Amino acid sequence: LTPAVLPDVYRNEPLVLAARIDRLAGSLQLKARIGDQPWTITLPLAGAAAGKGLSKLWARRKIGDAEVAKTMRQMTPEESDGAILRLALDHQMVTRLTSLVAVDKTPRRADGEPLKLAELPINLPAGWDFEKVFGERSRMPGVPKERRAEADGDVQFAALKRPVVPAAPATITLPKTATNAELSMLLGLGILMLELIWLIAIRRRTAN
């Protein structure tokens, strides 16, 4: 049964108990006290409904019991870690001693197919417009042609053999929204100096 130490129960708050038993037979009787009055409930185990994840709930509670037992010095750190490790491995749970690694073995490239290099698109921040930030998208120029006149007067077109290098994109200029902090500090310092000179002059007039 878990939790090993039952917590205080307050009004309208549920108390969830997890237990591991050999077979669903007989009945489960719970006894408690509400104030000074006894309280009892009997639950038939044969009519229990099956549910998924109950074993993990029980294991998670048992791991918590092991942590509490170590804190209360009811178990040594080695015994507590051993119990936690066994429960985590048996029920495939993540704890401070265990972690899960997911390995995807689905093939993405057929055997013998060469590797391909591709650029993945990256989304711009919300509210950004690609053309306003980076300019209009450049179009790849068409393959230039050359004209060749044959002896019989026919005109034929042939593609040039030299490679076509696209123009380099223009430099990106982002808006500058920073303030002139240094200029503002110098201006404030100058105003303070003028105030100080004016104050000294007033004091001298008053003294005279």
N, C-alpha and C positions, 0 to 999 in steps of 0.2 A: 504494500500500500504506500502511496506517495501523495502528498508530502508527508515525510516522517513526523514532522512537528506541525500540528494543525495550527493555522493562524487564528487570530481573533475574527469572529464573524459579526458583521454589523448588519443593521436592517437594510433590506433590499440589495444586499451584495451576495452574489452566488459563492458557494464553496464547491470547488471542482476537485474531486478525488479520482485518482487513477490507480487501478490495481491490476495485478497480473495473477490469474488463477489457471488451474489445470483444465477445468471444464465448466461449461455453463449449466449448472444444475443447482437445485435448491433455491434458497432465497438469501438476500443480503439485508441485514437489519442494522439500522443506524440509530444510535441513541445519543441524545444530547440534552442540554438544559437551556431553556429560555427564561432567563432570570432565575427564579426559584422553582419553576415548573418543569417537570420532565417532558421530554419530547422524543417520540419514537416513530420511525417509518420503516416499512418492510418492502423490499423490492424483489420481485421474482426474477431470477437470472435467466430462466428458460425463455422468457419473452423479450429478452434484450435484442435490440436491432443492431445489425452489423454496420460498421462505419470505417471509413478509410482514415488513416493517419493517427489512430488511437495509440498504436504502438510507439510512434514517435513522440506523442504527447507524454506517454508514460516514461520513455527514455529521457526526455528532456527534464521531467520532474526528478527522476532519479539522479541525473547529473547535478541538478541543483541541490539535492540532498547531500551528495558527496562533497560539494563545495562548502555547504553549511557545516557538515561534520568535520571538515578540515579546520574551519575557522573556530569551531567549538572545541577543537583538540580531541574529538571523539575518534578521529582517524588520523593516521600519520600522513604527511604529504605524499609519500610514496604509495600508500594504499588508496588515497583519494585519486591520485593521478591514474593509477592502474584501473580503478573502477570507471573513471570517466573515459579512459581510452577504450576499454572493452565495449562500453555502451555506445560510444560514438562510431566505432568500426562496425559493430553488429547492426546498427540502425542507420548508418551512412549519414551522420550528422556533423555539422561544423561546430567545433568547440575551440577553446583556447589551446588545445593540444592537437587538433585535427583540422584539416581543410580539404575541400573537394576540388579536383581538377577535372574539367570537362575537355575531352579529346574528341574532336570531330574527325572521323575516318572516312567521310564521304569524299570520293575522288572529285576534284574540280578540273583536272586536265587529263585527257586521254593519254595512254602510254605512247611515246614517240612523238607527241605533239610538241613543237618548240615553244619556249617561253615567249611571252609577249610583254612589251613594255607599253603601258598606257597611263595617261594622266587622269586622275579621278577628279571630278568637279567638286568644288568646295562652295557651300552656300554662303552668300554674303550676309552680314548682319541685317536685322529687321529694319526696313525703311531705306536701305541702300539701293541705288539704281546702278546697274553695271555700266551703262553708257555714260551716265553723269560722272562716275568716278574714274573709269578707265578709258572713256571715249568710245566711239563707235567700233563695233567689231570689224576687224580687218578681214577682207576677203582675199583668198588666195588668187593671185593673178593666173589667168589662163595660160596654157602652154603656147608660147609664140610660134608662129608659123613663118616659113620662108617660101617665097615663090620661085619656082624654077620653070623656065620656058624651054620647051623641047623644040626639036628641029621642025616637027610637023605643025608647030603653032599652038599646040595644047599647053595649058597652064596647069601645073601640078603643085600641090602644097605638101610640104614635108615638115615634120616637127624638128625643132632645133635639138641638138644633142647636148648643149651645155646646160648645166643645172640652173634652176631659177631659185635665187635666195630671197625670201620675203623680207620686207623692210622691218627693221627693229621697231618695237612698239615705243611710243613716246613715253617720256618720263611721267610718272604719276605724281600729281601735286594734290595733296590733301589740304583741306582748309585749316588755317592756323587760327585757333580760337584762344590762345593763351594771352594773358594780360601782360603789359609792360611793368612787371613788378619792380625792376630796378629803378626805372624812371619815376614810378610812384613813390618809392622810398626816398629818393633824392629830393623830390619835390616836397615831401612831408618834412624832411630834415631841414630844408631851407626855410620853410614856414616856421618851424620851431625856433630857428636861429633869429629870425626877424622878431618873433614874439619876445624872445629873451632880451634882445637889444632894446625893444620898446619898453619892456618892464624896467630895465636898468635906468633908462632915461627918465621915466616917470618918478622913480625913487629919488634920483638926484635932484629933480625939480622940487620934490616935496621936502627934501632935507635942506635945500637952500631957502 
